[in-house]
């Protein structure tokens, strides 16, 4: 996990650009993995990791992302618990056939890229981490 997080800190900016905002699911009794995954990326660019939204309350994050103009035109990275990722992608406007639902067990190397540059709905690309 730690090695993958360090590798992601280089892969994400090389592939997508330097993130403007980084979000991770809040600490839970069972996991802080989302936060730990994003910490090396955040440290590399002096960005904070926002982790104030509980895993099950991801709709609050989606509402922020789609209503607050600060996020328009920004590169936003969202790292969440896998079971919620299909719901998050759908809530962000991705067509159901463009991402796995349910998220496969033991799949930790898949990135769902939602690109809104051409408008909504987003262009969705599934990227397998090459490491």
N, C-alpha and C positions, 0 to 999 in steps of 0.2 A: 503494500500500500504506500509506504513512504517513498519508495523508489519511483513508483508510478506518478505520485504527486510531484516529485522533482522533475520528472521527464515532461509531465504536462505543463509545467511552468515554462518550458522552452517551446513545446509543441503548439500550445494555444496561440502565442503571439506570432509564431512563424506561419501558422495556418490561417488564422483569423484576424490577426492584428492585436495591438495592445488593448486590453479591456478597459472600458471606462468605469464599469461597475461590476462587482463580484458579489454574488449571493450564495449562501449555503443554508441548509436547514439548521434550525436551532439545535443546541445540545438536547439530547434526550437521555433517559436513564440507560438506554441500550446502545447509543452511538453518538460519536462526534466525528464520524468518518467524513461527512461532507465538508465540515470545517477544516479538518486536517488535510483533505485533498486540495483545498483552495489556498491554504496558507503559503506554500512556496510561490505560487503565482502572484499572490498579493504582495508578498515581500519583494519579489523581483522588480515590481513597478511602484512600490510605495503606495499601494491602494489598500484600503480597508476591506475586510470581508464582512459583509453584513450578514449576521446570523441571528436576527431577532424575530424571525417568523418560525413558528412551530411547524413541523412536518405536515401535520394534518390541516393546518391553516394556510396552505399554499395559495388559496384563493385570494387572501389578503395581499400577497406578493403580486399576483397576476393583476389585481386591481391597481396597485401602485404602478406597475410597469406600463399598463395601457392608458392610464389617466394622467399621470404626472408628465408634463412636457419635458422634464429634464432627461428622460430616457429616450426620447425621440431622436433617431439618428445615432444613437450610442451603441457601442458593443457591450452587451450585457451577458455575463456568464452566470448561469444558474446551475448549481450542483445540489442535487436533492437525493433523497432515498429512492431507490429504483422503483418501488411499488407505486409511487406517485407520479413518475415521469410521464406515463401515457396521459394521465389526467391533466398534467401541466401543459403538455404539448397541445392537447385538444383545446384547452382553455385559451391558449395563445393563438388559436386559429389554424393550427395544422390539421390537414385532412387526415382522417383516421387511418387511411391506407398508407400513410407516409412514415409511420413509426410503429414499432412493435407494441402490441396490446393484447395480452398482458406482457409486461417486460420480462424477458427470459431470466430465470434463475441463473446465477453465476455469470451474468453478462455485465462486466464492469468496464469494458473497453469500447463502448459505443457512444458516440456523440451525435446528438440530434441538432443539426444546424438549421435554425429558422431565420431566413433572410427576408427582410421586409423592404429592401431597397426599391423593389418594383411595386411596392404597395402591399395591400392585404388581399387575399390570404398570403401567408409567407411561402416562399420557395423552401422546400424542406429537403435537406440532404442528410443521409445517414453516413457517418464517417467512423470507420473502425480505426482505433488508435494503432499505428504501425509499430508498436513496441511491446 
